[in-house]
Amino acid sequence: GSCAADDECASGMCGSDWKCSDKRQIGEDCVENDDCASRYCDGSFTWLTGGKCATSPNCLDPIPFLMTNVHLTPDGKEFYFNYFSTGTTEFQFLKNIVACEDVGDFGSDRIYGEPISLEEFKTEVRNLINDPNNDYDHVLYGIEGYNMEPWDYYVYANDFNKKYKDTTGYLVIPIMWSNHWAMEAPSYQWDRDELAPQGGKALASKFDVFKDDYSVSILVHCELEISYNS
């Protein structure tokens, strides 16, 4: 159908003819990263000269799951959030998570994922834990600390899953609550008195996510690798 903006299309792509279309594949022409299914338009000054969709050199290894109460922006079947996103009132459950650097407006980072329901989330986590083809036998939910940016906490969770899965059996699932990322002391009072209680109440309303037949631990306000090594 006709469109005026990308977010009006289920594909996340409004073409130059003002009609919804599929995102460009690797090797096809593009003007910006959002034109490409790979999330990367390769070329200098692409907005002026154009470029070609290519495999992004700036995306980290994927992680299976994530929870957040940060506002999500639609992008086709995926949604994303980043440093500039603001909080919502409910926690959302995501799968197939990928973090990509320098893919958003003005070179911003983005964390992409596919939203699913609480019950779907529990089922998919259970299936992964019970899958005999991997080494997971325990879920470790990691709740980020004050001032921890989404990108940094993704890196910690991703590194832990890669480095320590074999020795711990833990699958780390990040829980990212909205706060004034990286503003440090100027935002502490507001984050503590306003955003932290909001996030805590929103998480409490979804507490059933922690109840299942596999082992669950929750790590709060710590950097995962530091906590494991200490």
Disulfide bonds with the S-S distance in Angstrom:
Cys3-Cys14 2.03
Cys9-Cys20 2.11
Cys30-Cys41 2.01
Cys36-Cys53 2.12
Cys59-Cys100 2.01
